[in-house]
Amino acid sequence: MRLNRYDRIQNIMLNRIERVTDKFAKEFKGTNPFDKKPVSNDDLLLEYETKGFETFSQIADTQGLDAAVEYRDKMEQLKIRRKL
């Protein structure tokens, strides 16, 4: 059975979108996000101290437990460095 015309058009468009997305990802890899300012270490620590568990849980839910543990370790190291 032949594909419907709209299915073929949708496949072509999805393929084009994927190619453009891949090209942008390669071109802008390692650059700052558009219209975003870097967050200072003091602000990161303040958020960690006030909403640390919420942030940890959100990272664990969306990116996995390993990423959440990495976040916690990074914040604890930053806290140690700030006290020195």
C-alpha positions in Angstrom: 0.0 0.0 0.0 1.2 3.5 -0.9 1.8 6.1 1.7 -0.7 8.9 1.8 0.5 12.2 0.3 0.4 13.9 3.6 2.4 11.2 5.3 5.1 11.6 2.6 5.1 15.4 3.1 5.3 15.0 6.9 8.3 12.6 6.6 10.1 15.1 4.3 9.5 18.0 6.7 10.6 15.9 9.7 13.7 14.9 7.9 14.5 18.6 7.1 13.9 19.7 10.6 16.2 17.0 12.0 19.0 18.0 9.6 18.7 21.7 10.5 18.6 20.9 14.2 21.7 18.7 13.8 23.5 21.4 11.9 22.7 24.1 14.5 23.8 21.8 17.3 27.2 21.3 15.7 27.6 24.9 14.8 26.7 26.3 18.3 28.2 23.5 20.4 30.2 25.1 23.3 28.7 28.5 23.0 26.5 30.4 25.5 22.8 30.0 25.0 21.0 32.9 23.2 20.0 35.8 25.4 21.2 34.1 28.6 23.6 35.4 31.1 25.8 33.0 33.1 24.7 32.4 36.7 27.2 33.3 39.3 28.5 30.8 41.8 27.0 32.7 44.6 23.5 32.5 43.0 24.0 28.8 42.4 24.9 28.2 46.0 22.0 30.2 47.3 19.6 28.2 45.2 21.3 25.0 46.3 20.9 26.0 50.0 17.3 27.1 49.7 15.8 24.6 47.1 18.5 21.9 46.9 16.3 18.9 47.4 13.7 20.2 45.0 16.4 20.8 42.3 17.9 17.4 43.1 14.6 15.6 42.7 13.8 17.5 39.4 17.2 16.6 37.9 16.8 12.9 39.1 13.3 12.8 37.4 14.3 14.4 34.1 18.0 13.4 33.6 18.5 10.4 35.9 20.0 9.8 39.3 23.6 9.9 38.1 23.1 13.5 36.9 21.4 14.5 40.2 24.3 13.0 42.2 26.8 14.9 39.9 24.9 18.1 40.6 25.0 17.6 44.4 28.7 16.8 44.3 29.4 19.9 42.2 27.5 22.1 44.6 29.2 20.5 47.7 32.6 21.1 46.1 31.7 24.7 45.4 30.5 25.2 48.9 33.8 23.8 50.3 35.8 26.1 47.9 33.8 29.2 49.0 34.5 28.6 52.7 38.3 28.5 52.1 
